[in-house]
Amino acid sequence: MVTQLEDFPTELFLSLFDYFWAHEIFYSFGNLNSRIDGIITQSQLHISSENQDIIDSPHRILSLSLTTPPICLNEFTNLRSLTLDRCCFDETFQFPPAILRLCIKNTSLLSENLKLILQNPTLINVQLDLHRKLTLFDDSPSFSNIQYLTVNYISLNDMIELLRYTPKLKYLHLSLFGINREKITNFTPIPTITRLTCLSMGITFDQLCSQLLSVYFPNLQNLTIFTSYVDPNVCIASLEHLLTNHVRFVKKLNVSAQFVINPSAAAASNYNIETIKTRFRSAFWLKRNCQVTFKCCNNDSHRIRLYLQANKALRRARPSRF
């Protein structure tokens, strides 16, 4: 017989479970019927480190999110994904043997932690919030197996040095907050990276193109850039040079950039949105199916956000005459 509790929509159960620890959910709702057991299995469970004994079958857990320092995870033999929110680990921590994905957010990651991450042989997907200057280990770097990397709050110099340890990267998502005066020593490109998303703050667009994009990613196919204030003419020229000479295989390009139009300067030099639009009507951009949109920022007609989308058409082979 179907009970009234059984009639509750799944969304209501999931919202309700957010207010309970995992052991409270199992004690209150477990084994009532097969549908509720299925919802519990698929939901995100909150586990208190003070109640570790409630995990009767740790080998069945595939994903775990922690807001306290990691408990002993040796028994989580099939754990694939681990998220650490506002907490971190020390040099004695051992990753579960089958871990594939790691996400560390809202915390300051130490260099010792980063070393453990890069040296782990099973990690494929890593997301990091750094919030600090990195001190990387220089002697005989051990190469990581990471293929998908997201790094937030990192300087251009540190990002370039970090690339030394990740030669198997396929996808890179990074947030750059600046550039320091330290000499860059790594100039080895990573040909495996085909997709790059970059949020750039505190770095000129020319620096981004000349010191990062044009050097390390020769086989890019998908490029997305979010940046702050630019000179639109310099930005367009840098993009054209980059696409022509360095990342010639890019098929999809997305750029979001902000610039300011000074009314007096615009009147004197014909520097306005219409003149900028004409730059994208050249054959170079037409063959890339370029679409450009301009929007005012915060209702300020002088602060403009440019949105550029370009999809390079694939060449079709000529049909045979025979």
N, C-alpha and C positions, 0 to 999 in steps of 0.2 A: 504494500500500500504506500502510495506517495504521500509524504508528509508535507506540511506547510513550509518547513525549513528547506526541503528539497526543491521547492518552487522558487526559492530566491535566485535571482540572476547571478551569473558568475562574477560580474563586475562588483556586485555588492559583497560577495564573499571576499574578493581580493582587497577591497577597501577596508573591510572589517579586520582582515588578517594583519593589516599594517599596524594595528594598535596592540598586537600581542607578540610575545616572544614565541619562538618555535615550540618550546615544551608546553606552553599554554595552549597553543593551537592543537597539538597532538592529544593532550589530555582532554580538551573540551570538545573537539570535533572529529578526532580520529575514529575510524571504524564505525561511523554512523551509517554510511552507505557508500557504494562504489563511486558515485558522482562526486561527493564531497572529498573522498580520499584522492580522487583524480585531480581536483582543484588544488588540494594541499600539495600534491606532488609537483604541480606546475607553477606554484606561487613562489615568490621571494620570501624566504623565512629569515627572521631575525634571531640570532643565537647569542646569548650572553655567555661570556667566557667563564662566568661563575657557575654555569650549568652545562659544562662540557659532557657530563655523563648522559645527557638526554639524547645524544647522537648514538643510536644503537647500531647503525649500519653506515659508518663513515665511507665505506667503499662504494656506496651507492650515490654519494653526493658528487655532482659534476661541476657545480658553480658555487662559489662562496664569496660573500661580501662582508668585510670586517670594519668596525669603527673603533676597535681597541687593538692593542698590539697583538700580533698573530699568536694564536694558540698553537700547540704542537700539531703539525699537519701530517706527520708520518703515516698515520692510519688512513688518510684520505688518498688512497692509492689510485683512484680514478678521477681525481679532481682535475678539471681542464681549465677552469677560469677562476682567478683570484682577484678581488678588488679590495684595496686598502684605502679607506677614506679617513683623513685626518689622523692617520697613524702610520708608523713605519716599522722597520725591523732592524736588528743589529747583525753583526758579522757571524753570529752563531746560528742564524736562521737557516733552515734547509727547505728548499722548495719541494713540493710533492713531486713524485717521480714522473707523472704524466702531464704536468702543467704545460698548457699551450698559450694561455693568454694571461697577462698581468696588467692591472690598471692601478696606478698610485696617484691619488688626487688630494688636493687641499693639504699638502704637507711639504716640508722642505726635505728633499732627498739628498742624503749624504753621498760623498764619492765612494765610500765603502759599499753602500747599498747598490750603487750603479755598477760597481765591479761584479758583485754577485749576480746581478741581472744579466750583464753581458756575457758572463762565463757560463750561464745555464745552457745546457745543450738542447733542451726541449722547447724553450720559449720561441714562439713564432710571432705573436702579436703583443706589443708592449705600448702602454700609454703612460706618460710621465708628466708630472708637474715639478719643475726643478726649483724655481724661485731663488736660485743662488748661483754663484760662480762655481764652475766645475774645476776640480783638480784631477785630471786624468792620469792614469798610470802609463808611463811611456815605454817601459822596458818590454820588449817582445810581446806586443798585444795579442791576446787570444781572440780570434775572430768569432763573432756571434752568428747564430743561425736565425736571428730576427729578420722577418720579411716585411712586417707591417709595423711601422713606428710612428707614434704621435708624441711630440715633445712640445710642451708649453713653457714659456718664459725662459728662453735661452738666448744667449748672445750669438751673433753671427760667427765669431771666432770659435766659441765652444761647440757650436753645431758642426762646423767644418772638422774640428778635431774628433768629434764623436763619430763622424762618418768613417774614420779609419777602422773602426771596430765592427762595422756592419756592412760587409761587402755583398751580402745576399739580399739587401733591401729591394723590395718591389714597390712599396707604397710609403711615402713620407708625408706626414702632416706636421707642420711646425709653426710655432708662434715666436717670432724674433722680436726682442725688445731693444736691441741696440748693437753697437759694435765697439770693441775696445781697441787699445793701441798695441796689443800684443801681436807679434809677428805670426802670420799664418804659415805653417810648415807642411800642411797636407794638401797636395795638389793631385791626388789620385781620383779619377772619376769613378762613378759606380754605374756601369752600363746596365745593371739589372733593374734600376728604378725606371718605371714607366708612368708613374702617376705621382704628382706632387701638388700639395695644397700648402700655401704659405701666407701667413698673416704677418705683415711687416710693420713694425712701429719703431721710430727712432733711427731708421736707416733710409738713406735716399734711394730712390728707385734705380738710379744709375749704379749705386753700390750693390744693390740686390742682384741686378743683372750681370754686372761685370765680375763680381767676386764670388758669386754662388751659382746662379743659374747657368751661366755660360761655361762653367768649369767642370761641374761634377755630374751633370745629367745629360749625356749625349743622346740617349735613346728615349727621352720623354715623349709620351703620347697624349697625356692629359695634364694640363697645367692650369692651376687656379691660384690667383694672387689677390689678396686684400691688402691695401696699403692706405696710408694717410695722405698728407698733402704732397702733391707733385706739380711740376711744371708740365702741363699737358703736351706741349710740343716735344720736350725732352723725353717724356714717357713714351710717346708714340714712336719717336726715333729709336729709343732703346729697344722697344718691342720689335720693331722691324729688323734691326740689326741682330737681335737675339734669335729670331725665328729664321732668318736667312742664313746665318753663319754658324750657329751653335746647337740649337734644338730643332733641327729641320724636320723631325718626324712627328712633331706635335699636331694632333688631329683636332683636339678640343681645347680651346683656350677661353678662360673666364677671368676677367680683370675687373676689380672694383677699386677705384681711386678717387680721391677728393682733391679739388683745386679751388682757388679763389680767383674771381674776376674783379679786378679793381676798376670801378666805373671810369675814372679819369684816364687810366692806362688803356682801357678798352677803346675809348673814343679816339685816342691818338694813334693806336697801332692796329685798329680793327681786330682786336683780340677779344673774341666772343665765342659763344657756343656754335654759331653758324660757321665761322672760320675753322673751328676745330672739327666740325662734322665733315668738312671738305677733305680733311686729311684721311678720312676713312673711306673716301670714294675712289681711291686710287685702285689700279689693277691688283696691287699687292693684297689689299683687303677684300676686294670684290671676289677674288678666286677662293677666298677663305670663308665666304658667306657671312661676312661680318655684320653684326647687329649692334648698334650703339644706342644707349639710353642715357639721358641727363635728367637728374632730379635735384631740386633744391634741398639743402640740409636745414632742418628746423625752421622752415619757412623763410630762410635767408636767401634772397635771390642772388647774392654774390658768392655764396659757398655752394659749390656744385659737386655732386657725386656722379661720377662716370661709371657706367656699367657696360662692359664690352664682352660680347660673346662671338666666338669665331669657330666654325666647324669646317675644317679643310675637306673638300670633296675628294673622294677616292677616284683615282683614274680608272676608267673602265677600259678593258681590253677591246681592241677593235675586233669585230666579228670576222671570221675567216671568209674569204671569197670562195672557198672551195667546199 
